[in-house]
């Protein structure tokens, strides 16, 4: 069962939709042009209901099948990134400093393609809820949509999503049951010392040395405070301090990221970071304040739904092009909020060689859009078959 013929027929339309979306990237929850374009396409397709204004610019659209049954949710994110585009494409971003550097334009296009096909054929029971989500990159739009009640409001029983994967074979699928992506937390450390002349450090309480001490000590959380086989990443990614070579500054700032799967490991990191920051501040004679922000939870696939989704992917592209136990990674994804509420699965779809995600020269590969749309469509038809189909 390869790419659906009808979806292949309008693949040129999908390319046009995607490239238009690529020209108008918008950030976080503030995506009015993107949302309006999606709603216009959905009206063209004749979906049964369009609910706008969820999480500010998010949309849930409903398509009714041929008979009563449950509701399955399909999600696509549509926000861009604050990155100046360097692709030189004729459909490059027209919004300076913003671009679709993570392929959310492609994710939206794949779901629109599935929507068009499902609205035409309706060869399924129950309903499909098409979830178009803002603010995946920043703001946790999936969590906001869940908080605003979409799962209960639309009686969604299971939910699925796709993400493109540069560097993996074109049209190949990758996923894993259980934990797939990590929880992500962010830490900020503000150091207050006493500055002075660089030639007279004895008259200062140096925040630069304190910041360096904190940064080095934080790394011992991974090397000395946790079991080596438990996945954990603690990375200091920013240190800002000082202005000139002969002045010791008053302040310093550190920032970084923490990635975990186990809530107990996450709690240990938070505790040890508080202790380290306080201890290092005391040893250097400065004041330091830790601001620890808990972010997206771990993305945990339901094992049964993941196996089912992998089977459907195999029907679309061939079993030999599906890796159903690919292992987990330390990236993060706010689809995790939806998977906390309902069973489902998140899969990666290979898009071949090219610039990686969040790179200024990245571009989504339009060749894989019909593959993703076919996966979504077949998933609905197989998860919720009409009785006549079941009796054949």
C-alpha positions in Angstrom: 0.0 0.0 0.0 2.2 2.9 -1.2 1.5 6.6 -1.2 -2.2 7.2 -1.7 -2.9 7.8 -5.4 -5.3 10.7 -4.7 -2.8 12.4 -2.5 -0.1 12.0 -5.1 -2.5 13.6 -7.6 -2.5 16.9 -5.7 1.1 16.8 -4.5 1.8 19.9 -6.6 -0.8 21.7 -4.6 0.8 20.6 -1.4 4.2 22.0 -2.6 2.5 25.3 -3.4 0.9 25.4 0.1 4.2 24.6 1.8 6.2 27.1 -0.1 3.7 29.9 0.5 3.8 29.0 4.3 7.6 29.2 4.0 7.4 32.8 2.9 5.4 33.9 5.9 7.0 32.4 9.1 5.5 33.7 12.3 6.6 33.1 15.9 5.2 31.5 19.0 1.4 32.2 19.5 1.4 35.2 17.2 0.7 33.4 13.9 -2.4 35.1 12.4 -1.4 34.9 8.7 -0.5 31.2 9.0 -3.7 30.4 10.9 -5.8 32.2 8.3 -4.2 30.3 5.4 -4.9 27.0 7.1 -8.5 27.9 7.9 -9.0 29.0 4.3 -7.7 25.7 2.9 -9.9 23.7 5.4 -13.0 25.6 4.2 -12.0 24.8 0.6 -11.8 21.1 1.5 -15.3 21.1 3.1 -14.4 19.9 6.5 -17.4 19.8 8.9 -16.2 22.1 11.7 -13.4 24.7 12.1 -12.7 25.9 15.6 -10.3 28.8 15.6 -8.7 31.0 18.3 -7.5 28.0 20.5 -4.2 29.0 22.1 -4.6 32.3 20.4 -4.0 31.2 16.8 -4.5 27.4 17.0 -7.2 25.5 15.1 -9.0 22.2 15.6 -11.0 21.1 12.6 -13.3 18.1 12.5 -14.2 15.7 9.7 -17.0 13.2 10.2 -16.7 9.7 8.9 -19.4 7.5 7.4 -20.8 6.2 10.7 -20.6 6.8 14.5 -17.4 6.1 16.3 -14.5 7.6 18.3 -12.4 10.6 17.5 -8.7 10.3 16.5 -6.4 13.4 16.7 -3.7 14.3 14.2 -1.4 17.2 15.2 0.8 19.5 13.2 2.8 22.5 14.5 3.1 25.7 12.4 5.3 28.3 14.2 8.7 29.3 12.8 12.0 30.4 14.5 13.7 33.7 15.0 16.5 32.9 12.6 17.5 35.0 9.5 17.1 32.7 6.4 20.2 32.1 4.3 18.7 29.6 1.7 18.5 32.1 -1.2 15.3 30.3 -2.4 12.8 32.1 -4.5 10.2 31.3 -1.8 12.4 32.3 1.1 11.0 34.1 4.1 9.6 37.6 3.5 9.7 38.3 7.3 13.2 39.5 8.2 14.8 37.6 11.1 12.2 34.8 10.9 12.2 31.5 9.0 10.8 28.0 8.9 14.0 26.4 10.0 12.4 23.3 11.6 10.0 22.2 8.9 6.7 23.2 10.6 5.6 24.5 7.2 6.0 20.9 6.0 4.2 19.4 9.0 1.2 21.7 8.4 1.2 20.8 4.7 1.2 17.1 5.4 -1.8 17.4 7.7 -3.6 19.7 5.2 -3.0 17.0 2.5 -4.5 14.4 4.7 -7.4 16.7 5.5 -8.2 17.2 1.9 -8.2 13.4 1.2 -10.2 12.5 4.3 -12.8 15.2 3.6 -13.2 13.8 0.1 -13.4 10.1 0.9 -14.6 9.8 4.5 -13.7 6.2 4.4 -13.6 5.9 8.2 -15.9 5.7 11.2 -16.2 8.4 13.9 -14.3 11.6 13.5 -10.9 12.9 12.9 -9.7 16.0 14.8 -7.1 18.0 12.9 -5.0 19.9 15.4 -3.0 22.8 14.0 -0.8 24.1 16.8 1.2 27.3 17.4 4.2 27.9 19.7 6.0 24.5 19.7 9.4 26.2 19.6 8.6 28.5 22.5 5.6 28.7 24.8 4.4 25.2 24.8 1.4 25.6 22.5 0.5 22.0 22.8 0.2 22.4 26.6 -1.9 25.5 26.2 -4.3 23.7 23.8 -4.6 20.9 26.3 -5.2 23.3 29.2 -7.9 24.9 27.0 -9.6 21.5 26.9 -9.3 20.3 23.4 -9.0 16.6 24.4 -12.3 16.6 26.3 -14.1 19.2 24.2 -13.6 17.2 21.0 -13.6 13.8 22.7 -10.2 12.9 21.3 -9.3 9.3 22.2 -5.8 8.9 20.7 -3.4 11.4 19.1 -0.5 11.2 16.6 2.2 13.5 15.1 5.1 13.5 12.7 8.4 15.4 12.5 10.7 15.6 9.6 14.3 14.3 10.1 17.1 15.6 8.0 20.0 13.2 7.4 17.7 10.2 7.4 16.6 8.3 4.3 13.9 10.0 2.3 10.5 8.6 3.2 11.8 6.3 6.0 10.0 6.3 9.4 11.7 6.2 12.8 10.1 5.9 16.2 10.3 4.0 19.5 7.8 2.8 22.1 7.9 4.4 25.5 10.3 7.4 26.1 11.3 9.0 22.8 12.5 12.5 23.7 13.7 14.1 26.9 12.1 16.6 29.3 13.8 20.0 28.9 14.5 22.5 31.8 16.3 25.8 31.6 18.5 27.4 34.3 19.6 31.0 34.8 22.2 32.0 37.4 22.7 35.7 38.3 25.9 36.5 40.1 26.3 39.7 42.1 29.9 40.7 43.1 31.8 43.8 43.7 33.8 45.1 40.7 36.9 47.2 40.6 40.2 47.7 38.8 41.7 44.6 37.2 45.0 45.5 38.7 43.6 45.4 42.2 41.5 42.2 42.4 42.0 42.1 46.2 39.6 45.0 46.5 36.8 43.2 44.6 34.6 40.1 45.0 35.0 38.8 41.5 31.8 37.5 39.8 33.8 36.2 36.8 35.7 33.7 38.9 32.5 32.7 40.7 30.7 32.2 37.3 33.5 30.0 36.1 33.5 28.0 39.4 29.7 27.5 39.1 29.9 26.4 35.5 32.6 23.8 36.3 30.9 22.6 39.4 27.6 22.1 37.6 29.3 19.5 35.4 29.9 17.3 38.4 26.1 16.7 38.6 26.5 14.5 35.6 29.8 13.0 36.4 29.4 12.4 40.1 25.7 12.7 41.2 23.8 10.3 39.0 23.9 6.7 37.8 25.8 6.6 34.6 23.1 4.5 32.8 20.4 7.1 33.4 20.2 9.6 30.5 21.1 13.1 31.6 22.5 16.2 29.9 23.5 19.4 31.8 24.9 22.0 29.4 26.1 25.5 30.3 25.4 27.4 27.1 25.9 31.1 28.0 28.2 33.1 30.2 28.0 36.9 30.0 30.1 39.2 32.0 32.5 42.2 31.8 33.1 44.9 29.2 36.8 45.8 29.0 40.1 44.1 29.8 41.1 46.1 32.9 37.9 46.2 34.9 36.5 43.4 37.0 32.7 43.7 36.6 30.0 43.7 39.2 27.9 40.9 37.7 27.9 37.8 35.7 25.2 35.6 34.2 25.1 31.9 33.3 22.4 30.0 31.4 22.0 26.5 30.2 19.8 23.5 29.6 19.0 20.2 31.4 17.6 17.1 29.7 16.2 14.2 31.6 13.7 11.3 31.3 13.3 10.3 34.9 11.4 12.8 37.2 13.7 11.6 40.1 16.8 12.5 38.1 15.2 15.8 37.2 14.5 16.6 40.9 18.1 15.6 41.9 19.5 18.0 39.3 17.4 20.9 40.6 18.4 20.2 44.2 22.1 19.8 43.4 22.1 22.9 41.3 20.7 25.0 44.2 23.4 23.5 46.5 26.2 24.2 44.0 25.2 27.7 43.3 24.8 28.6 47.0 28.1 26.9 47.9 30.1 28.4 45.1 28.7 31.8 45.9 29.8 31.5 49.5 33.3 30.3 48.5 33.9 33.3 46.2 32.2 35.8 48.6 29.5 36.8 46.1 25.7 36.5 45.9 24.1 34.2 43.4 20.5 33.5 42.5 19.4 30.4 40.6 16.2 30.6 38.5 15.3 27.0 37.5 12.5 26.7 34.9 10.8 23.4 34.4 9.9 23.1 30.7 8.4 20.5 28.4 8.0 17.0 29.9 9.5 13.9 28.3 7.8 12.7 25.1 6.5 9.2 25.9 4.9 7.1 23.2 2.2 4.6 24.1 3.8 1.2 23.2 0.6 -0.2 21.6 -0.1 2.9 19.6 3.5 3.1 18.5 3.4 -0.4 17.2 0.2 0.3 15.3 1.6 3.5 13.8 4.8 1.7 12.7 2.7 -0.9 11.0 0.8 1.8 9.1 4.0 3.4 8.1 5.2 0.1 6.8 2.1 -0.2 4.7 2.8 3.2 3.1 6.6 2.9 2.5 7.4 -0.8 3.1 8.4 -2.5 6.3 12.1 -2.4 5.5 11.8 1.4 5.6 10.5 1.6 9.2 12.6 1.5 12.3 10.2 0.8 15.1 12.7 0.8 17.9 15.1 3.5 17.0 16.0 4.5 20.6 15.5 7.7 22.4 17.2 11.1 22.0 17.8 14.2 24.2 15.8 16.6 22.1 12.4 17.8 23.4 9.0 18.3 22.0 5.8 19.9 23.4 3.6 17.1 21.8 4.5 15.5 25.1 1.7 17.4 26.8 -0.8 15.8 24.4 0.7 12.3 25.0 0.3 12.9 28.8 -3.5 13.3 28.2 -4.1 10.6 25.6 -2.3 7.5 24.2 -0.6 8.0 20.9 2.7 8.1 19.1 5.2 10.6 17.6 7.3 9.5 14.6 10.1 10.9 12.6 10.0 11.0 8.8 13.3 11.1 6.9 13.8 13.8 4.4 17.3 13.1 3.1 20.5 15.1 3.1 20.6 18.8 3.6 21.0 21.4 6.3 19.9 20.3 9.8 17.0 21.6 11.9 17.3 25.2 13.2 20.0 25.9 10.6 19.7 29.1 8.5 20.0 27.1 5.3 17.4 24.5 6.2 14.5 23.7 3.9 11.8 21.1 4.1 11.9 18.4 1.3 8.6 18.6 -0.5 9.1 15.1 -1.8 8.1 13.6 1.6 4.9 15.6 2.0 2.7 13.1 0.2 4.3 10.3 2.3 3.4 12.0 5.5 -0.1 12.8 4.3 -0.7 9.2 3.2 0.5 8.0 6.6 -2.0 10.2 8.4 -4.8 9.2 6.1 -4.2 5.5 6.3 -3.8 5.8 10.1 -7.3 7.1 10.4 -8.8 4.6 8.0 -7.1 1.6 9.7 -7.7 2.9 13.3 -11.4 3.6 12.7 -12.6 1.4 9.8 -16.2 1.5 8.7 -18.1 -1.7 9.3 -18.6 -2.5 5.7 -14.8 -2.3 5.2 -14.3 -4.7 8.2 -16.6 -7.3 6.7 -14.8 -7.5 3.3 
